[in-house]
Amino acid sequence: MGMREAQRLELEVNLKDLKHPIPEAFRKSLAAQLLDELRGEAKNRAHSVARGAETAELAATMLGQIGWGFLRAAQIIGIDVPLQAELNRLVHDIDPDFEAHTIARWSARPASLALQTTDGLRADDVAQAAANTLLSRLREL
């Protein structure tokens, strides 16, 4: 058993061994907070897409990963919250082609995000050009 599985098992055992179950009001509060956090993250990702900082594909992928973590947390804590349905809606709001993009990413070996600007330049080329410009301006001083 790996370390992650051992930690998860320990947490599940500890939750089951509580003398008193987690109060329902507290569970509902946690569920509402998780939904609010997920929606807030979706809003941030959508804003990044709108201002041109991220592609819809990248933003939805990141939201999907964050949402998966929220889902696991809810399962471990033992709260019932409709996170999966909300996550599906939110990623599709950002990237209507989310499934196709996910399948394409998983099909690539190794899976990767091709970091490039919208005009086709690779991100590391852009960074190198910016560094060269900065160096030449520093030399002029």
C-alpha positions as CSV (number, residue, x, y, z in Angstrom):
1,M,0.0,0.0,0.0
2,G,1.4,3.4,-1.0
3,M,1.6,6.4,1.3
4,R,-1.4,8.1,-0.3
5,E,-3.6,5.0,0.2
6,A,-2.5,4.7,3.8
7,Q,-3.3,8.3,4.5
8,R,-6.7,8.0,2.9
9,L,-7.5,4.8,4.8
10,E,-6.4,6.5,8.1
11,L,-8.7,9.5,7.4
12,E,-11.6,7.2,6.5
13,V,-11.1,5.2,9.7
14,N,-10.8,8.3,11.8
15,L,-14.1,9.7,10.4
16,K,-15.9,6.5,11.1
17,D,-14.5,6.3,14.6
18,L,-15.9,9.6,15.7
19,K,-18.0,9.4,18.9
20,H,-20.6,11.6,17.3
21,P,-21.2,12.0,13.6
22,I,-20.4,15.3,11.9
23,P,-23.5,17.4,12.5
24,E,-25.8,17.8,9.4
25,A,-25.7,21.6,9.6
26,F,-21.9,21.5,9.4
27,R,-22.0,19.0,6.5
28,K,-24.4,21.4,4.6
29,S,-22.2,24.3,5.3
30,L,-19.2,22.5,3.9
31,A,-21.2,21.4,0.9
32,A,-22.2,25.1,0.2
33,Q,-18.6,26.3,0.7
34,L,-17.3,23.7,-1.8
35,L,-19.9,24.7,-4.4
36,D,-19.1,28.4,-3.8
37,E,-15.4,27.8,-4.2
38,L,-15.9,25.8,-7.4
39,R,-18.1,28.5,-8.9
40,G,-15.6,31.2,-7.9
41,E,-12.8,29.3,-9.5
42,A,-14.9,28.9,-12.7
43,K,-15.5,32.6,-12.7
44,N,-11.8,33.3,-12.4
45,R,-11.0,30.9,-15.2
46,A,-13.7,32.4,-17.5
47,H,-12.3,35.8,-16.7
48,S,-8.8,34.7,-17.7
49,V,-10.2,33.4,-21.0
50,A,-12.1,36.6,-21.7
51,R,-9.0,38.8,-21.2
52,G,-7.0,36.5,-23.4
53,A,-4.6,35.1,-20.7
54,E,-5.8,31.5,-21.1
55,T,-7.4,29.4,-23.8
56,A,-10.8,27.9,-23.1
57,E,-9.2,24.5,-23.3
58,L,-6.5,25.3,-20.6
59,A,-9.0,27.0,-18.3
60,A,-11.5,24.1,-18.5
61,T,-8.7,21.6,-17.9
62,M,-7.5,23.4,-14.9
63,L,-11.0,23.8,-13.5
64,G,-11.6,20.1,-14.1
65,Q,-8.5,19.2,-12.1
66,I,-9.5,21.5,-9.2
67,G,-13.0,20.2,-9.3
68,W,-11.8,16.6,-9.1
69,G,-9.9,17.5,-6.0
70,F,-13.1,19.0,-4.5
71,L,-15.0,15.8,-5.4
72,R,-12.5,13.6,-3.6
73,A,-12.5,15.9,-0.6
74,A,-16.3,15.7,-0.4
75,Q,-16.2,11.9,-0.7
76,I,-13.6,11.6,2.1
77,I,-15.4,14.0,4.4
78,G,-18.6,12.1,3.7
79,I,-20.7,15.0,2.5
80,D,-23.4,14.8,-0.2
81,V,-23.0,17.6,-2.6
82,P,-23.9,17.7,-6.4
83,L,-20.3,18.7,-7.4
84,Q,-20.0,16.4,-10.4
85,A,-23.1,17.9,-12.2
86,E,-22.0,21.4,-11.4
87,L,-18.4,20.7,-12.5
88,N,-19.7,19.3,-15.8
89,R,-21.8,22.4,-16.4
90,L,-19.0,24.8,-15.5
91,V,-16.3,23.2,-17.7
92,H,-18.7,23.1,-20.6
93,D,-19.6,26.8,-20.1
94,I,-15.9,27.6,-20.4
95,D,-15.1,25.1,-23.2
96,P,-18.0,23.6,-25.1
97,D,-15.6,21.0,-26.6
98,F,-14.2,19.9,-23.2
99,E,-14.7,16.1,-23.9
100,A,-13.0,16.2,-27.3
101,H,-10.1,18.3,-25.9
102,T,-9.7,15.9,-22.9
103,I,-9.7,12.8,-25.2
104,A,-7.1,14.4,-27.4
105,R,-4.9,15.3,-24.4
106,W,-5.2,11.8,-23.0
107,S,-4.5,10.2,-26.4
108,A,-1.2,12.1,-26.7
109,R,1.9,10.2,-25.3
110,P,3.1,11.8,-23.2
111,A,0.1,13.9,-22.5
112,S,0.9,17.6,-22.5
113,L,-0.3,21.1,-23.0
114,A,1.1,22.7,-26.1
115,L,2.1,26.1,-24.8
116,Q,1.9,28.6,-27.6
117,T,0.5,32.0,-28.3
118,T,-2.5,32.5,-30.5
119,D,-0.3,33.6,-33.4
120,G,1.4,30.2,-33.3
121,L,4.6,31.1,-31.4
122,R,5.7,28.7,-28.7
123,A,5.7,30.2,-25.2
124,D,9.4,29.5,-24.7
125,D,10.2,31.4,-28.0
126,V,8.2,34.4,-26.8
127,A,10.0,34.2,-23.4
128,Q,13.4,34.1,-25.1
129,A,12.6,37.0,-27.3
130,A,11.4,39.0,-24.3
131,A,14.6,38.2,-22.5
132,N,16.7,39.2,-25.5
133,T,14.9,42.5,-25.7
134,L,15.4,43.1,-22.0
135,L,19.1,42.3,-22.2
136,S,19.7,44.6,-25.2
137,R,17.9,47.5,-23.3
138,L,20.0,46.9,-20.2
139,R,23.2,47.0,-22.3
140,E,22.1,50.4,-23.7
141,L,22.0,51.9,-20.1
